[in-house]
């Protein structure tokens, strides 16, 4: 009897030890993105977006030049991205060695920095996942790295398949007219959206006209091209045992890239994913979703009618788009005007993602100062969802 007890104790001790992360590093959450510290060939720590939808490791061209990495010109993403391949690189995350001999691709990321509102140095995804299981703890802002398969099993286990090195899971969208449509969806922690519908799926089921009210806007990807999107609502989106109701969606009109994929229906973005603590394990093709403290938070959409981005020199915040029939258009705000302040805070006192959050507070008032036509103008916007559920 004592021998059996000893064996059981040993088993549970080993099992617990096996679930201890090899390393735990803090991550920075900025808007809908998470940033981890990455070193390339023993560089100082760099700020990389972790994106489970990133099939290749990308480093900003300027940083690659500073590190004197040897580059060879290539064209990526169906001819939409021009950059370089850099061979034989060592990648470390938080000082932990991920890979000794990895291909890294360099390209200009300025357009994404302008859209996001801050500088960053690269994007990393699949090259971590193929070597290690990971857990994203959104509750504590920790990024945990495990040996493949040696991770805790918390939350609902959801099987996935890889398409272009990106995890995809099965889900069902119920449109506003009650039609349920199953599909396969990319899981992308680097996508700052709830759910995006890819253009072939949208055309097949006439999604634009079955989501009630909607408005249009332009979206940037890793290429410097902007593609048209429509914003609408759907009754629900379900995957595994999870069901999210009344969620805003983006409807892509892309003709190239992931959002024009003919067999994948869309993208589950970080506005959904960050409501869970997530484990991704490639060998078992399984992810685990554990509801976290943000799970019950409601979804928000644009309430002002403006889209902002940095100027090309990154010194100003500019009005990039003004939507028709919105509080901003009625107040006479113009495209390319400079946003000077919001609610008494200048753009030096508040980051751009916080401005975006303030402009999504339905029912509240935003007091803006904009500089347009050579003069400063005070504007009061009564914030209201541009489309109703």
C-alpha distance (Angstrom), angle and dihedral (degrees) to the residues before:
residue distance angle dihedral
X1 . . .
X2 3.78 . .
X3 3.79 90.0 .
X4 3.84 91.1 54.2
X5 3.78 91.3 49.5
X6 3.79 90.4 50.2
X7 3.81 91.5 51.1
X8 3.79 91.4 49.8
X9 3.78 91.3 48.7
X10 3.79 90.7 49.7
X11 3.82 91.4 49.1
X12 3.78 93.9 51.7
X13 3.79 92.1 44.6
X14 3.81 91.6 52.9
X15 3.80 91.2 44.1
X16 3.79 92.1 51.7
X17 3.79 91.2 46.5
X18 3.80 90.9 50.1
X19 3.80 89.0 57.9
X20 3.79 93.8 55.3
X21 3.82 110.9 109.4
X22 3.77 117.7 -115.3
X23 3.78 86.6 -135.4
X24 3.79 137.2 -4.1
X25 3.77 118.7 -155.6
X26 3.80 130.1 178.8
X27 3.77 118.1 -115.3
X28 3.77 130.1 -154.7
X29 3.78 117.6 -126.2
X30 3.77 111.9 -150.0
X31 3.78 113.0 176.9
X32 3.80 106.0 -52.0
X33 3.81 95.1 -20.7
X34 3.79 134.4 84.8
X35 3.79 124.5 -145.5
X36 3.79 127.5 -156.4
X37 3.81 130.9 -174.1
X38 3.81 112.5 -104.7
X39 3.80 130.1 179.3
X40 3.80 121.6 -156.3
X41 3.80 116.1 -159.2
X42 3.83 92.7 -16.3
X43 3.80 93.7 -49.6
X44 3.77 123.3 153.9
X45 3.83 110.9 -83.4
X46 3.81 111.1 -72.6
X47 3.81 129.5 -159.8
X48 3.81 110.6 -109.9
X49 3.79 128.5 175.7
X50 3.79 110.8 -128.0
X51 3.80 106.4 -136.1
X52 3.80 120.6 174.3
X53 3.81 85.2 -161.8
X54 3.80 93.4 60.6
X55 3.80 109.5 103.1
X56 3.81 94.2 -177.4
X57 3.79 132.7 37.5
X58 3.79 110.8 -110.4
X59 3.80 128.1 -164.6
X60 3.78 126.5 -171.4
X61 3.79 112.2 -99.0
X62 3.80 93.4 -127.9
X63 3.82 92.0 52.9
X64 3.81 90.8 48.0
X65 3.81 89.0 54.6
X66 3.81 91.8 48.5
X67 3.81 89.5 52.7
X68 3.82 89.9 47.3
X69 3.79 92.4 -127.2
X70 3.81 115.0 175.1
X71 3.81 108.9 -113.9
X72 3.80 135.3 -164.6
X73 3.81 118.5 -166.2
X74 3.82 118.6 -110.4
X75 3.81 139.4 162.9
X76 3.82 118.4 -129.1
X77 3.80 142.5 -178.7
X78 3.80 98.0 39.2
X79 3.79 92.2 -47.1
X80 3.82 96.0 -52.3
X81 3.83 99.1 105.3
X82 3.80 124.5 57.9
X83 3.78 117.6 -162.2
X84 3.77 145.8 111.8
X85 3.78 138.8 -83.8
X86 3.80 117.4 -128.9
X87 3.81 115.9 -165.2
X88 3.82 133.4 -154.3
X89 3.79 101.8 23.0
X90 3.80 129.0 162.2
X91 3.81 114.6 -136.3
X92 3.81 124.1 -161.5
X93 3.81 126.7 179.0
X94 3.78 114.9 -156.5
X95 3.82 88.1 -16.9
X96 3.82 92.2 -52.7
X97 3.81 115.9 123.4
X98 3.82 111.8 -119.8
X99 3.80 101.7 168.2
X100 3.82 136.4 -4.3
X101 3.78 98.3 -160.9
X102 3.78 114.9 31.9
X103 3.79 136.1 147.6
X104 3.80 113.8 -120.3
X105 3.79 124.4 -170.2
X106 3.78 122.4 -147.2
X107 3.79 125.5 -153.8
X108 3.78 138.5 149.1
X109 3.82 109.7 -80.7
X110 3.82 97.1 178.1
X111 3.81 94.0 108.4
X112 3.81 90.9 55.4
X113 3.81 91.6 46.9
X114 3.80 89.8 52.2
X115 3.79 91.0 50.3
X116 3.82 94.4 44.4
X117 3.79 95.5 43.3
X118 3.79 100.6 -125.1
X119 3.80 141.7 64.9
X120 3.78 121.7 -101.1
X121 3.79 134.5 170.4
X122 3.78 107.8 -138.8
X123 3.80 151.9 -31.0
X124 3.80 126.1 -104.2
X125 3.80 130.8 -177.3
X126 3.80 129.2 121.5
X127 3.80 93.9 35.7
X128 3.81 89.0 66.1
X129 3.79 94.5 41.1
X130 3.81 95.6 52.5
X131 3.82 91.0 55.9
X132 3.80 103.1 34.3
X133 3.78 143.9 19.2
X134 3.78 111.8 -117.7
X135 3.77 137.0 -158.4
X136 3.80 122.3 -158.2
X137 3.80 109.1 -155.2
X138 3.79 103.5 -165.1
X139 3.81 91.8 175.3
X140 3.81 92.2 64.2
X141 3.82 99.6 20.4
X142 3.81 92.1 -119.0
X143 3.80 128.7 145.1
X144 3.82 110.9 -153.6
X145 3.82 124.2 -163.5
X146 3.84 121.1 -159.2
X147 3.77 137.4 177.3
X148 3.78 108.6 -91.7
X149 3.80 107.9 -76.8
X150 3.83 94.4 2.9
X151 3.78 96.6 104.7
X152 3.81 134.3 113.7
X153 3.79 116.5 -93.8
X154 3.78 103.5 -134.8
X155 3.76 126.2 156.9
X156 3.78 129.1 -0.4
X157 3.81 117.3 -18.0
X158 3.81 110.3 -133.4
X159 3.82 120.9 -175.7
X160 3.79 119.3 -133.9
X161 3.77 139.6 -174.1
X162 3.78 127.6 -146.5
X163 3.79 118.7 -116.9
X164 3.80 113.6 179.0
X165 3.85 87.0 -13.6
X166 3.82 90.5 -57.6
X167 3.84 122.8 117.6
X168 3.81 113.2 -115.5
X169 3.81 127.5 -170.8
X170 3.78 134.6 -170.8
X171 3.81 119.0 -105.0
X172 3.79 143.5 156.4
X173 3.80 128.3 -128.7
X174 3.80 118.8 -157.0
X175 3.81 108.6 -156.5
X176 3.79 123.1 -145.5
X177 3.80 91.7 -97.0
X178 3.81 89.2 58.8
X179 3.81 97.3 -104.1
X180 3.84 112.4 144.1
X181 3.80 115.2 -147.6
X182 3.82 122.0 -175.9
X183 3.77 120.9 -150.0
X184 3.78 149.3 150.6
X185 3.81 118.0 -96.6
X186 3.81 134.4 -163.4
X187 3.83 114.0 -124.7
X188 3.81 106.1 -138.0
X189 3.79 121.9 172.1
X190 3.81 87.8 -175.9
X191 3.81 94.5 60.6
X192 3.80 111.5 97.0
X193 3.79 94.7 -149.4
X194 3.79 141.4 86.5
X195 3.79 101.8 -127.5
X196 3.79 125.8 -18.6
X197 3.78 120.9 -162.6
X198 3.80 114.7 -143.3
X199 3.80 117.4 -125.7
X200 3.88 98.8 -112.3
X201 3.83 91.6 50.2
X202 3.80 90.2 46.0
X203 3.79 92.0 51.7
X204 3.79 93.1 45.4
X205 3.81 94.2 55.2
X206 3.84 98.6 27.2
X207 3.79 88.9 -121.5
X208 3.81 96.4 172.1
X209 3.79 92.9 61.9
X210 3.80 93.9 41.8
X211 3.80 98.2 55.4
X212 3.79 98.6 70.8
X213 3.79 116.5 -131.2
X214 3.78 117.6 12.6
X215 3.80 141.8 166.3
X216 3.80 132.5 -152.7
X217 3.80 131.5 -121.9
X218 3.80 140.6 161.3
X219 3.82 123.6 -103.2
X220 3.82 131.3 -163.3
X221 3.81 126.5 -144.3
X222 3.81 130.6 -176.6
X223 3.79 86.3 -69.7
X224 3.79 114.9 73.4
X225 3.79 91.4 -117.7
X226 3.81 122.7 109.0
X227 3.78 118.3 -142.6
X228 3.78 128.8 -163.7
X229 3.80 118.9 -103.0
X230 3.77 132.4 -179.9
X231 3.80 123.3 -145.8
X232 3.79 118.8 -143.4
X233 3.82 143.0 143.4
X234 3.79 131.3 -106.0
X235 3.79 128.2 -162.6
X236 3.78 94.0 -122.8
X237 3.77 148.4 -23.1
X238 3.81 119.7 -150.5
X239 3.80 133.9 -175.0
X240 3.79 126.7 168.4
X241 3.81 105.2 -24.3
X242 3.80 91.7 -31.5
X243 3.79 121.0 107.4
X244 3.80 123.9 -179.1
X245 3.78 117.0 -170.3
X246 3.80 132.3 -153.1
X247 3.79 97.9 6.8
X248 3.80 129.3 167.3
X249 3.80 115.2 -120.0
X250 3.77 137.4 -168.2
X251 3.79 117.9 -131.4
X252 3.80 112.0 -152.9
X253 3.78 126.8 -143.6
X254 3.84 93.1 -172.8
X255 3.79 119.8 144.2
X256 3.83 96.4 -168.2
X257 3.79 138.1 34.8
X258 3.80 132.6 25.7
X259 3.80 93.8 -32.9
X260 3.80 91.7 58.2
X261 3.81 93.0 51.4
X262 3.80 109.9 140.4
X263 3.81 98.7 -148.0
X264 3.82 102.7 30.3
X265 3.80 111.6 77.1
X266 3.77 101.3 -154.0
X267 3.80 150.0 -52.8
X268 3.79 130.8 -72.5
X269 3.79 103.1 -148.4
X270 3.76 135.7 -160.8
X271 3.81 95.6 -92.2
X272 3.82 84.5 73.4
X273 3.81 99.5 30.1
X274 3.80 96.2 52.5
X275 3.84 88.6 64.2
X276 3.80 86.4 73.9
X277 3.78 137.6 53.2
X278 3.80 99.9 -122.7
X279 3.81 134.6 -150.3
X280 3.82 119.7 -170.5
X281 3.82 120.5 -168.8
X282 3.81 117.8 178.2
X283 3.85 101.0 -167.2
X284 3.81 92.7 58.1
X285 3.83 92.5 34.9
X286 3.79 87.3 -132.3
X287 3.78 135.1 129.8
X288 3.78 125.1 -168.0
X289 3.80 121.5 -145.2
X290 3.80 117.8 -161.6
X291 3.81 115.8 -176.0
X292 3.80 110.4 -118.3
X293 3.80 135.9 -164.9
X294 3.83 92.4 -78.4
X295 3.80 95.2 52.6
X296 3.81 96.0 101.1
X297 3.82 94.8 46.8
X298 3.80 113.7 121.3
X299 3.79 122.8 -118.6
X300 3.78 119.8 -108.0
X301 3.80 134.0 -159.8
X302 3.78 137.4 -170.7
X303 3.81 110.4 -55.3
X304 3.81 100.2 171.5
X305 3.79 105.5 49.9
X306 3.78 95.2 -125.0
X307 3.78 132.6 107.8
X308 3.79 116.8 -160.1
X309 3.78 135.7 -159.0
X310 3.80 138.7 164.4
X311 3.78 122.5 -88.8
X312 3.80 117.1 -105.7
X313 3.83 90.4 -95.9
X314 3.85 89.4 47.1
X315 3.79 92.1 -127.4
X316 3.81 99.1 109.4
X317 3.79 138.2 42.2
X318 3.79 109.9 -128.1
X319 3.79 135.1 -167.0
X320 3.80 100.8 -112.1
X321 3.82 99.1 177.9
X322 3.81 136.2 10.1
X323 3.80 114.8 -160.4
X324 3.79 121.8 -139.1
X325 3.81 119.7 -103.9
X326 3.80 92.0 12.8
X327 3.83 133.0 128.9
X328 3.83 89.0 -103.3
X329 3.81 95.0 51.1
X330 3.81 91.5 47.3
X331 3.81 89.5 50.9
X332 3.82 91.0 54.8
X333 3.82 97.6 -113.8
X334 3.81 110.4 162.7
X335 3.80 133.5 -148.2
X336 3.84 113.3 -97.6
X337 3.80 92.6 23.8
X338 3.79 114.3 138.2
X339 3.79 119.0 -113.4
X340 3.81 104.2 -137.8
X341 3.81 101.9 175.3
X342 3.79 145.1 -12.9
X343 3.80 123.5 -150.2
X344 3.80 90.0 -13.5
X345 3.80 95.8 -51.2
X346 3.80 118.3 115.9
X347 3.79 121.5 -140.2
X348 3.82 88.6 -103.7
X349 3.80 89.4 61.0
X350 3.80 99.8 48.0
X351 3.79 133.4 39.3
X352 3.78 122.5 -121.3
X353 3.80 95.6 -110.9
X354 3.80 90.0 55.6
X355 3.81 89.1 52.1
X356 3.82 89.1 52.7
X357 3.80 90.1 50.4
X358 3.81 92.0 51.3
X359 3.80 90.4 50.9
X360 3.82 90.4 56.5
X361 3.82 96.3 58.8
X362 3.78 101.8 116.4
X363 3.80 113.7 -144.7
X364 3.81 95.7 16.9
X365 3.79 131.3 104.9
X366 3.79 125.9 -115.7
X367 3.79 119.6 -159.1
X368 3.78 110.0 -154.9
X369 3.77 135.5 -176.7
X370 3.80 112.5 -156.6
X371 3.78 129.3 -180.0
X372 3.79 111.5 -139.6
X373 3.79 135.6 147.5
X374 3.81 89.1 14.8
X375 3.81 96.5 -58.9
X376 3.79 140.0 82.2
X377 3.77 116.9 -108.6
X378 3.80 129.0 -166.2
X379 3.77 114.3 -139.3
X380 3.80 130.4 -176.7
X381 3.78 115.2 -158.2
X382 3.78 123.1 -165.5
X383 3.78 99.9 -148.2
X384 3.78 118.0 -133.5
X385 3.80 132.6 159.7
X386 3.79 107.2 -93.3
X387 3.78 88.9 -138.9
X388 3.79 129.1 27.7
X389 3.78 127.0 -135.5
